[in-house]
Amino acid sequence: MREVLIIGGGVIGLTTGVLLAEDGVRVRVWSREGVAGTTSAVAGGLCWPYRIEPAQRAAEWAVRSFATFAELARRPSATGVRMRAGTMVDDPPAAEWAALVGPRTVAPVVDMTTYLPYLQRRLEAAGGRFQQRAPRSLDEVADAAPVVVNCTGLGARELVPDPSLRPIRGQLVVVADPGVEEWYVSAGHGAAESTYVIPQPYGVLLGGTAEEDAEDTEPDPATAEAILARCARVRPELAGAEVLAHRVGLRPYRPSVRLETVRLPGGGVCVHHYGHGGAGITVSWASAEDAVRLASEAAIRRGHDVP
């Protein structure tokens, strides 16, 4: 496999690009925005398989990715990954994930303001290129590379097009850290509201919401007040904490993550790799490994494998 074009510069696209580039493949990543403008950039960063289907496959990906994040956490200043203790109050998760973490555990917490630039640097150090460019349809990329990997998240709804993609709106509040040491999550399956407290180097992220089919990316003041109140009930030290920022992101939910190969006009191939819901970070390394395998198999079938 000599050359791959990846569409989408969020955590899924960048991770896939890193794996390919470090394997000697010429990689270009096309992204509508710089890394700071992607949905991944506003994520809370706690690794757990939230709002992703099928749950069993997601749990397996999460367990595999956990090991990579644990290794990255050995260099937190460079990668933004830290292993932090916390408590999860949730519906019973898939067996593999439950066995790994339990209700009280140490899990990866990823500072996306550091992690996404880290992935971009790692991509470029391996010879990959990150370019701000946004095709309007797959027809536009049919001749751009022998193999295309579509990691556009919610953007695939129009790009493919794929009407099965739905946005799940998430809103959070960033407050000054009053000394929170551990994360906390209470998020029932399918619930429109959740309560989470995630300490990061720049403050504490408080959430959250899961509003299906809502696409407004402006923070709602009433929602923010409700989030602050819920979080203060479980962590009283947060009451009255200075509000630093508000964030809104649209999670790319699909009834099942799409990971498959299709033919493009002109004979090229596209590996679809999107629809990770609220767990893109959590499953990123294992899901990307599977996408790379599909891309390699597709390239071999087309005769573009390395001699």
Secondary structure, 3 states (H helix, E strand, C coil): CCEEEEECCCHHHHHHHHHHHCCCCEEEEEECCCHHHCHHHHCCCECCCCCCCCHHHHHHHHHHHHHHHHHHCCCHHHHCEEEEEEEEEECCCCHHHHHHHCCEEEEEEECHHHHHHHHHHHHHHCCCEEEECCCCCHHHHCCCCCEEEECCHHHHHHHCCCCCCEEEEEEEEEECCCCCCCEEEEECCCCCEEEEEEEECCEEEEEEECEECCCCCCCCHHHHHHHHHHHHHHCHHHCCCCEEEEEEEEEEEEEEEEEEEEECCCCCEEEEEEEECCCHHHHHHHHHHHHHHHHHHHHHHHCCCCC
